């Protein structure tokens, strides 16, 4: 295996390799490090970050960094620079170095070199290691000495190291503060060096006295050195110090606003605006009314568009926070009766029609946020002003294809969607305006406007059949080329049509869509449109599109994936043909759907690969199949009241037993079985929900709706048949108060509400169990199945990817070999883990802690057969660990006092920032063999010999 082979091994983006492979790669890199050619040495050094990414566990990282430290100690300056870059790239792995002393000792030896460049690289190396050696006094002393060096390169490196250590160590920051102050105030220190030293003061926030002295020094500098570079650097350091110490933010706001108002230099004003935006994001609750008012006055009086734009960006950031309510409230605490008379509103209204598009967009953002945050009766006229501003800006930007116009259009549409969520009564006229504007817009603008229309119509059913005709006509003339922009337009417009049609596409609409796709769309565009049709419940069209795509892919896995999607769409299409009251037709439709689903699950299994196992998809489809089978069984059970009525003596049996259900015959037992089946399905949906940590919110809500539908059916069975007297309707009361986020959810919630009302009415009027009750159950099933199932994004696409990789110590040499331990000792099980992320970590939720659960069970017992206490045969321990830099480590003490073989199972789950636990896995099992300790074994042998000796003597006497 050569260095190139190690490079190819490290370039593979997959997980799960054995430790041997990682060690082999490390050995090959070590050969490259010991090579006599500088080029091979450098190539080996720069490959180490990939090795750390591939196998991020301490045992390998420790060895690798020790080898790098040797290269740093013995190599030339270029090799040292490469090692420095690797160390800075691998900052989050530094805490996994086990032999920190040895590593630092090898690096620190270069600080005594006569070469100032070598000393400078060493100082930067020490600064990069500050997080793991914050209190090393020899490093502190070397940095202090190097600050007095006459070599500029070494001094700059010392400043970098001093800043790094100041951020990590309170003692170093307190000790270096006076020296840095003397250097900054010293007349012999060059100005350019002072400009590099001043930012170090932002780290002097470890206690109040240190922060106060640093602030005084910065105040003196601002007054003593009025040049533009000094004022800019000092003010920014001022802001960073205040943001870290928190207590000085109000003073810093006043200082920045003063410079923004009084200082004539545009560079200083621009710096003040940027720092104000930083503080607006950091602590918006500390912005009092006077601060916001001063910023509004500056924006109103500023003649410069760039500065006005910056100030409006700060105000738009503030308008999304609590600061806007503080501004619109009098100091006495009563709400302003006329928010439109404030300077902020005047500024926003003035900017809405500004010639600069970016300024106008920020004006729209501020106005819409004011409208959302105020009571509706106080801002009725502001709503119309905001809509007029939005419409004028949309008309202006929608016909402009430039990047700035498109960015403004996107910002404006985002604010519009947010406004309509807070003010739903404005949706209808806005949607009509957007539809009218679609005909006049350029293609890139049409894409953005279609996205906005789909977002609005998803939350509110404002796209009616009258608007669908215009959309279809526009779709028929939209595609005329195969450019990326045209492909995106076809997808976005098709999505709006699907939303408007509410899962019932007419034949004419489908013909128009298919003609456009056949003429201009590529395969990926067709797939995206089919995927959107599956999400919106238009299963007939999606089935036809998947059918046309099956033979256009280059992999059999893709073929099976598309074939499974086609079968699923066909299955759901079968369910849409059911009619109310036609129970035999419902049975036939479910049977046909199950036939397609069984074909689809076979194809889906064939489409899975080790790298893409399609776990969620398979579990979801299996649950859907089991749900349909349970619903079919329930219809058969309801029909059994007709096919197998209760016997003639059922009434007397019921009277003698006191159980009124006995008069119904065998249907009561079958109904109880059905109810338990639906409760079991609801529990399985809950498990699927709990295991889908990376799913988007719409997918999770879809799984919740499936779970609620199963619970609803079990509730209806209990309310109508099994226990009508004690059933409660209160637990289902809040369903109507939940704001639906999609058309599918809206229709499902409507079905839930309607079914509960029917059940409650029927339960009050009729005794159980009659044909009315079984008919109500069958009607519930048909109503649930007539809502087309929505296949949400996570079924097709994973935007967030999170996995946990565990390493256990001790670990067996071979997979089936047990770990041996003596029964009078406890086994220390060390668990190390790494959290691995995809391209968008934390997109939907982030990991707060990792929950590790260790259980052990006795598999086979050796030794004497006596009664064993149950608590001594098992271990069950749970620990929660917070990952740091995606790494965590903990230990468990396990007791194996019973001789024999024990199976130890370790299962990992994660807890998000909301405290919700998610069963993400992995689950690892190892075997432990408990052996008798030698001392106890020796005592047992002695006792056996002592017991055997008198017996032999008695046998000898008995012969005489």
N, C-alpha and C positions, 0 to 999 in steps of 0.2 A: 504493500500500500504506500504510494508516494504522496508527496505534498499535494499534488493535483488531485489525487484520490480523496485526501482529507478535505480538500476544498469542495469537491463534488458531494461528499457526504454532508458537509455542513450547509450546503446550499439547498438541500431538500427540505421543503416546508411541511414536514409531517412529524407527528409525535409518536411516542410509544416504542422507541428503539431500546434495546437492552443496554445496560451499563457498559458492557464489554465494547460495544461500538463506540461509545463516547470516550472510553479509555484508549481505544485504538487511535481515534482521531487525536487525542492529546499526545500520545506517543509520537505520532507522525509530525505534529506541530513542534514537539520537543526536538525531533531530529532536525527540523528546519531551523530552530533556534541555535542548535549547536553546529550548524553548517559554517563553513569558512567563507561563504559568499554573502556579502552584505545584503544583496537583493533577496536571497532566499530567507535570510533572517527577518528582514522587514515584512516580507509576504506572510511569514509565519505569525509575526506579531499582530498584524492587522486582521488575521482570521480568528483571533481569540474572542471578540464580541459575538461572533456567530456560534462559537462553541458554548459560550455562556447562555445564549438564547436557546440553544439546543438542549442543554442539560444544566439547568440552573440550580444545582444542589451544592451544598457547602463543600463536600468532600472533594469534588473535582475543581470547584472554583478556587479553593484554598491552594491546591497543588499548582494550578495554572498561574495564580498570582505570585507564588513563590518563584516559579520559573521566570516570570516577567521581571521580578525584582532582581534576579541574578543578571539578566540581560541589561537592566538599567544600571547595575553596579559595574559591569564589565564592558559594556558596549560603548560605541561612540555617541556623540550628541544627537545624531539623527535617529539612532535607535532609541535613545532616551526620549526623544520627542514623540516617536511612535508609541512607546509605552505610555507616555503621558496622555496621548489622545485616547488610547484604549481604556485607560483608567477613567477618564472623564466620560466616555461613552457608556461605561459599565458602572456608573455611580450607584445604581440601586442594588448591585451585587456586592458592594464593598463590605457590608455588614456580615456577609457569609464567610469572610476570611477568618479562619480559626486561629492561626498563628500570627496574630497581629504584630506582636513584638518582633518576631523574626523578620516579617515582611518590612516593617518600618526600619529595622536595623540595617537591612541591606540597602534600602533606598537612601537612608540618612547618611550613609558613609560617603556619598558623593558630595555632601555639603562642604566637606573639607578640601575639595579640589581647588587647584590654583586657577582653573578656567572659570571665569565669571559666567559664561554661558551655561556651563554644566551646573553651576550653583543656582542660576536662575531657573533652569528646568527643574532642579530638585525642589526649589521653593514652590514652584507651581504644582509639582507633584504632591508636596505636603499640603498645600492648600486644597487640592482635590480630595485628599484623605482626611480633611478636617472633621467630617461627620463621624469617623471611627476613632480618631485620636484627638479629641478637642482639648484635652488637658495635658498633653505631652509638653513638659517644661523645656526639654531640649529644643523642640520645634519652636516654641515661643521665643526662646533666647536667640535662635538663629534668625528668625524673622526680624527681631529688634535690631540685631547687628546689621543685617542686610539693608535695613532702611537708611543706614548711615553710609552705605557704599557709594563710591564715586563712579560706579558703572551704571549707566541709565537702565540697561536691560535688567540688571539684577535688582535695582530699586523698584522697577515696575512689577517684577515678579514678586518682590516682597510685599508690595501694596496689595496685589491679588491675594497672596497667602494671608495677609493680615485681615483683609475683608472677609475671607472665608472663615478664619478662626474666630473673628469677632461675632459672626452670625451664630456660631456654635457654642462658644465658651464665654460665660459671664466674667470669669476671672481675667481672661485675656483681654476682653473688651474694656474692663475697668482699668487694667494696667497699661494698655496701649493708648487709651484716650488722651492722656496728658501729652504723651510724646507726639501723637499726630497733631494735637492742637498747637504745640510749639512749632512743629514744622510748617503748619499752615500759616501761622502768624509770623513766622520768622522772615526777616527781610532777605536772608541769603537763599531762600527757597524759590526756585523759578516759578513763574506763574503757571506754566503748563503742568508742572509737578503738583502745584496746589490744586489744579483742576482735577487731577487724578486722586488726590488724597481726600478731597471733600466728600465724595460719595461714600467713603468708609464710615462716615458719621451716621448713616442711616441704620447701622447695626447696633448703635449704642442705646438699645431700648430694653435692656434686661432688668433694670429697676428704675424707679422714678427719679432718683437723684442723678443717675448717669444720663437719663434722657433729658433732664432739666439743664444740666451743664452743657450737653451737646447743643440743645436748642439756643442757649445763650451765645455760644460760640458762633452758630450759624446766623443769629441776629446781628452780631457784631460784624460778621463778614459781609452781609448784605449792605450794611451801612457803610463799611470801610472800602469796599471794592464795588463801585457802581457799574463796572464795565459789563457789557452784555453777556459774554461767556460766563463770568463769575456769578452774575445774578441768576442766569438760567440754571447752572449746576447747583448753586446753593439752594434756590427755591425748590428744585426737584428733590434734593436730598432732604430738605425741610418736610416736604410732603410725605416722602417715604418713611421718615422717622415718625411723623404724626400718625400715619396709617398703622404703623406697627405698635406704637405705644397707646393709641386710641384716645388718651385723655386730652391731647392737644388738638384734636380735629377741629373743634369750633374756632379756636384761635387761627389755625391754618386757613380755614375757609375765609375768615375776615382778611387775612394777609393777602391771599390770592385774589380776592375780589378787589382789594385796594390797588394792587398792581395792575389788574385788568382795567380798572377805571382810570387810574392816574398816570400810569407809565405810558409814554408815547411810542415806545418801540414795539413793532409788530411781533418780533421774535419772543419778547418777554410775554406779550399778551397771549401768543399762541401756546407758550409753555404753561401759563396760568390756566388756560382753557383745558389743556390736556390733564393737568393735575386736578382740576375741578371735576372732570369726568371720572377720574380714578376714585376720588372721594365720594362721588355720587353713587358709584357702584359699591364701594366699600362700606359706607355708613350713611345711607340716605336718611335714616331716622334722626341724624344730628343736624340736618339742614333745617334751620328755623325759617319762618316766613320772611324775615328781613334779608336773609341770604338769597333766597329765590327772587325776591323783589329787586335786589341790587343787580342780579344777573339779568333780569328782564329789562331793567333800565339801560344797562350797558348794551344789550342786544338792540333795543329800540333806537339808541343814539349812534350805534356804530355805522360808519359809512362803508366799511370794508365787507364785501360779501363773504370772503373766506373766514373772517373772524365771526361774523354773524352766523355762519353755518356751524362753526365750532360751538358757539354758545347755545344754539338751538339743539345740537346733539346732546349737550349736557342737560338741557331742559327736557328733551324727549326721554332721556334715561331717568330723570327724576319723576316724570309724569307717570311712569309705570310703577312707582313705589309709594310708600306712605307719605312721602314728602309733598305730594300734590294735595292730599287732604289737609295737611298742616298749613299749606299755603292758602287754601280756600276756606280756612276757618279763622275767625277773628281771634285775637289774643285772649279775649275774655272766655272763649270756649264755645260760643254760639256760631252756628254755621252761617256763612254769608248768604244773604237772600238774593244777591245779584252776582253770581260768579262771572257773568259775561262782562261786567264792568272792570274786572281786574286787568292789570297790565299784561299778565301772561296770556289771557284770552285775546286781548287786542293784538299782541305780538303774533300769536298763532294765526289769527284771522288775516292779518296783514301779509304774513308769509305764505299763506295758502295759494295766493295768486302771484307769487314772486316769479320773476323771469328765470331765476335759477331753479332748475328742477329739484336739486337736492334740498335747497332751502324750503321749497314748497312741500316736499315729502315730509320733512321734519315738522312743518306746521300742521300737516294732516295728522301726524302721530300724536302731537301734543293735544290737538283738539279732540281727537277720538278718545284719548285716555281721560281727558277731563269729562267728556260726556259719560263714559262708562263709570267713573268713580263718583259722580254726583247723582242725587235722586232724580228720577225721571221728570218730575213736575218742575224742577228748577232749571232744566236745560233743554226744554222742548224746542225753543228757537235755535239753540246751539246745534241740535241734531240736524236741522235743515241746513244750517250754515256748513256743517261738516260734510253732509252729503253733496251739497253744491260744490264745495271745494274738491271733494274726491272725484266727482264727475268731470269737472273742468280739467283736472290733472290727468285723468284717464284718457280723455279725448285728445289731450296734447301728446301724451307719451305713447299711446297705442299705435300711432301712425309713424312713429320714429323708430328706426331699427338700430340706433346707436346703443353702445353699451351703457352709457349714463342714463339714457331714457328707459332702457329695460330694467336697470337696477332700481330706478325711481318707481317704475310701474310695479315691480315686485313688492317693494316696501309699502306702496299705497294699497295694493290688494291685500297684503297681510294685515294691515291696520283695518281695512274694510271688513274682512272676515271676523276679526276680533270684535269690532263694533257691532256687527249684526248678531253675534252670539249674545252680547249683552242687551241689545235692543232688537228683539225678533220682529217687531212690527214694522221695521224699516226694510225687511228682506224683499218683499214682493216688488216694490218699485225699483229697488236696486238691481234685482235679477233681470227685470225687463230692460233696464238701461244697458246692462252688460250684454244681453243677447242682441240688442240693437247695435251695439258697438262692435260686436264680433264681425259683422259684415264689412266694416270699414277699416279694420285693423290689419297690420302686417302679420306674417305668420308667427314670428317669435312672440308677439304680443298676444296672439290668439291662444298660444299654448298656456301662457300665464293666466289669461282670463278664464280659460277652461278649467285650470286647476282651482281657481277661486270659485267658479260656479259649482264645481263638484264638492268643494269643501262646504259651501253654504247649503247646498241641497242635501248633503249627507246629514246635516244636523236639523234642517228644517225642510219639510216637503213643499217647496215653493215652485218646483218645476212641474208644470201641468202638461196635459196632452196637447193643449194649444201651442205650447212652446216647443214640443217635440218635433212638430212638422218643420219649423224653421231650422232647428238643429240638423235634421236629416237632410234638408235641402242644402244647407251649408256644407255638410259632410260630403255630399255628392260632388261638389265642385272644389273641395279643399285640396285633395291630393292631385298633383300634376307633375311630380318629380320624385326621385328616390333619395333626395338629400336627407341628412340627419334631422334637419328642422321639420321637414315634411313628415318624416316617420313619427317624430314626437307629436306633431299636430294630429295625426291620425289616431294615436293612442289616447291623447287627452280628450279629443272630441268624442271618441267612442265611449270613454268613461262617463262623460256628461250625458250622453244618450242613454246609457245603461241606468244611470241614476234617475233620469227623468222618466224612463219607461217603467220603473218599479218592478223589474224582473219579468215583465210580460211584453216581449218584443213581437211586433207584428211581422208578417211575412215580407211586406214592402221594406220595412226598416232593415231586416236581415239581408235582403237582396242588395240594398244600397251599400251596406257595410262590406259584404263579401265581394261585390264588384270592385270597390275601391281597393280592397286588400289584394285581390288577384292582379290588379293592374299595376299598383305602385309599391306595395308593401313587401319588405323582406321577411324572412322567416322569424327573426327575433321580434319584429313588430307584431306579426300575427300571434306569436306566443304571448306577448304582453297584453294584447287585446283579449285573447282567450282567458288569460289569467284574471283580468279585470271583470270579464263576464262571469267567471266562476265566483268572484267575490261579491258581485251584485245579484247573483241568483239567476242569471240568464243562461241556464244550463243547456238548452237546445243549441244555441249558437256556439257556446264553448265546446260542446261535444263535436260539432262539425269542424270547428277550427283545429282541435286536437287531432281529429281524424286526418285532416289534410297535412298535418305537420309530421306525422309518425315516420313517414318514409324520407324525410328531408334532413335527418340527423345522421351524424357519422359514428355514433356509438350505440351499442345495443342497450346499454343502461339508459340512455336518453330515450331510445325507442320504447322500452318498457315503462319508463316514467310517463311519457305522453300517452301510451296506451292505457295506463292505469287512470290517468286524468280523464280520458275519454269515457272509460267505463263508469267512473264516479259520476260524471256529468249525465250520462245516460240513465244511471240509477236514480238520480235526483229528478230527472225529467219525468220518469215514470210516476213519481209521487205527485207531480203537479196536476195529473189528470183526474184525481179523485174528486168526487162530488159529495156534497152533504147528504147523509142518509143512505148512501149506497155502500153498505158494509161489505157485501161480497166483492164489489168492485175495488174497495180498499184492500181487501185481502189479496186480490189478484195483483194490484199495483205493488204492494209490499213484497210479494213473492218475486215479481219481475225485477224489482229494485235489488233484492237480495241476490238474485242470480248475477246481475251486473256487478254488484259489490264484491262477490266472491271472485269473479274474474279479475276485477281491479286489484284486490289485495294480493292475488298471486303475481300480477305484473309488478306491483309496488315492491314486493319482496325481491323480485328479480332485479329491480332497478337499484337496490341498495348496494353500497360498496363499503369496505372497511373504513374509508375516509369519510364517507357520507352515508351513515347507516339508516337515515330516514326514520329515526325512532319516534319522533312526535307524529309523523304522518301515519305510520303503521298503527300506533296506539289509538289515534283519533278515529281511523277508519274501522278498526276492530270494535271500538266502543259504539260507533254508528251502526255496525252490523248487529251487534248484540242488542242495541236499543230497538232496531226494527224487528228483530226476532221476538223480543219481549212484547212489543206492541201487537204483533201478529198473534202471539199466544193469548194476549188479553182479549182481543176480538173473538178468538175461538172460545175463550172462557165465557164471554158475554153471550155468545150464541148457544152455549150449552144449557142456558136457562130454557131455551126453546127445544133443543134436541134431547135434553135429559132433564125434564122437569122434576121437582121434588116428589117423593113418594106420597101416597095417601096418608100414611101414618106420621108424616113429618111434623104436622101440627101437634099431635099428642106427644111426640118425642120432645118437641120444643117446650111444651108446657111442663112435662115431667122433669126435664133437665134444667129448666129456668133460663135457657139460652134461646133467645128469640131467633138467632141466626139458623138454628137447626131446621126451621120450617122451610128454608131455602134449599135444603139438600146439599149435594156435593159442591155446589158453586161457591159456598162460603170458604171451603178449604182451598179450592183453586184460586180464589181471590187473594187469600192470605199469601199463597206462594207467589202470585204475581206482584203483590205489594212488596214483599221482601226482595224480589228480583229487581224492582225499580230502585229500591233503597240501595241495593248493592251497586247498581249502575251509577247512581248519584255519587257514591263513595269513590268509585273508580274514576269518574270525571274529576272529582276533587283531587285525587292523586295525580292525575294528568296535569291539572292546573298547578299543583305544587311542584311538579318536576320541570315546569316550563319557565325557568328563570330568565331566559333570553328572549322570550316572546314579547311582541308588542302588546299594547293595552287592548287593541281591538280583538286580537286573537284570544287573549285571556278572558275578555268579556264574552266572547262567543262560547268558550268552554263553560263559563259560568251559566250562560243561558241554557246550554244542553243539560247541565246539572240541575238547574231549576225546573226544566221541563220534566225530568224524571221524578223529581220530588213532587211536582204538581200532580202527576199521574198517581203516585202512591198516596198523596193526600186525598185525591178524589175517591180512590178506592176505599180508603179508610172512612171518609165522610159519608159516602153513599151506602156502603155495604157493611163494613166491619164494625165500626164504632161511631155511629152518627151522633151519639149523645155527648161524648166527651171531646170531640174534635174541636179545635180552635181555629178561627180564621184570622186571628190577630197577627200571627207571624208572617202572613202573606200581605198584610195591609200596606206596608211601605213600598210595594212594587210600583204603584202608580206615581209615587213621588220621585222616583229615580229619573233623571233627565236622560232620555235615550240619545246615543251617539251615532246611530246609523239607522237606515230604513229597516234593515233586518231586525235590529233590536226593538225598533218601534212597533213592528208588526207582531213580534213575539210577546212583547209586553201587553199589547192589545188583546191577544189570545188569552194570556194568563188572566187578565182582568175579567174578560168575558166569561171564561170557564168558572172562575171563582164565584161570580155573581149567579150563574146558572145553578151551580151546586148548592149554594146557600139557599136559593129560592126553592129548589127541589127538595132539599133536606127538611125544610120547614113544613112542606105541604103533604108529603106522602111518606108512608111507612116503608122501611126497607123490606125486601128488595123486589122491585117490580121491573117490568120491561122499560119503564121510563128511566130507571137508574142505569140499566145496562146500555140503553140508547144514549144517555148522557155521556157515559164512558167512551163509547164508540165515537160520538161526535167530538169529544175532546181529542181523541187520537187523530181523527181526520183534520181537525183544525190545526193541530200542531204540525202535521206532515204537509199540509198545503202551503205552509210558509217555506219557500225555497231555501235550502241550507246555504249559508254563506261560507265559502272556503277563504279564510282570512290570510293575511300576508305571510304569517309564520309557516303556513302550510307550503308556501312556494319559496320563501326567501327569508334568510336569517341575517338580520342587520347587526345583531350583537351576538358575539360568541364568547362564552366564558366556560372554562374547564379547570379542573383541579387535578394536579399530578402529585401523587403521594410516594414517599419513600419510607420504608419501615426498617428499623434497626433494633434487634438483630433480624437478619433475613436469612432464609435457608439457602444453601448452596445450589440445590436443585429444587425445582418447583414442588415435588412431592415429598421432599425430605422434611421431617418434623424438627422443630427446635427443642433441644433437650434442656430441662431445668430440674433441679432437685426439689422435692416436695416441701422441704423446710425453708426454702428461699422464695423470694418474690421476683418475678420477671419484670425487668424494666423495659417497656416497649417505647422506643423513641419514634415519634412521627414527625416527619418533615414534609412540607407541602409547598407547592408553587401554584399561584393562580395565573392561568394563561388566558390572554385576551386575544380577540380578533382585531379587525381594523378600527372598530368604533367602540372602545371600552366604555362602559357606563352610559350607554345611549338611553336605555330605558330605566335601569336601576343599577346601583352599585353595591358591592359587597362591603358590609360593615364588619362582620366577623364570620369565622368558620366554626361550625359545630361538629365536633368529632365524637362519635359514639362507639365505644368498644364493648363487645359482649363476647363471652366465652361459654361454651357448653361442653359437657363431658360426652365424648363420642363412644369410647370403649374403656372399660375399667379393668385393671390388672391387680392381682393380689387377692387377699381374702374377701369373701363375699359377705359383707355385713352392711347394715342399714346406714346409708349416707345421708346426712342432713342436706336438704335441698339447697340452702344458701351457700354451702361449701362446694357445690358442683358448678356454679356459674359465677361469672364476673359481669358487672354491668356498670360502666363508668362513662360519664359524658363531660366534655370540656369544651369551652368556647375560647377561641383564640382570634385575636385581631391581626390580620396580615399587615406586615410593614414592607413596603416596596414589593408587594405581591408575594411575600415569603412568610411562612409561619412555621413554628416548631413547638412541640410540647412532648410530655412524657406521661406514661401511665404505669402504675404499679399493679401487677396482676398476681393473684394468689392461686397456686395450683397444688393445694394440699392433698388432693385425692390422686392416687396413682392411676395413670392411664393416659389416653390420648384425648386432648382437648382441641376443639376448633375455635379459633379466635377470629371474630369478624369485626372489621373496622369500616364504618360507614361515615362519609363526610356529607354535610349539608351546609348551606350558606344562609346567613341572615342579612337582609338588606337594611337600608337606612331607616326604613319604617318599622323594623323589628319583626318582619314577616320571615318565617323560615321556609326555605325552598330545598326540596330533596333533589339536589343535583348530582349526588354521587361524587366520586366513585366508591365502590364497595369492594374491599379487599379481604381475603380470607387466608389465614396461615394456620399451620398445625403445630401444636406444642405437645411434647411428650414429657409427662411428669414422672421422674424416677425417684426411687427411695434413696435417701442419703446414706452414705457408707456407715455412719455410726449407728443409725437405727437398724440398718441391715445386719450389722455385727451383733447388736443386742438381740435381735430376733433369732439369729442362728444360735446364740448361746442359750437362749431360753428353750429353743427346740431341742438342743442337745441335752440340757438339764432335764427336760420332761421325758426324753427318750431313755435316759440312763436308769432311773428306778424301774421303769417298765421291763427292761431287759433283766434286771436282778430278780424281779418277781417271777419272771418266766423260768429262770434257773432253779429257784427254790421249789417251784411247782412240780418239777420232774422227780424230786426226791420225796 
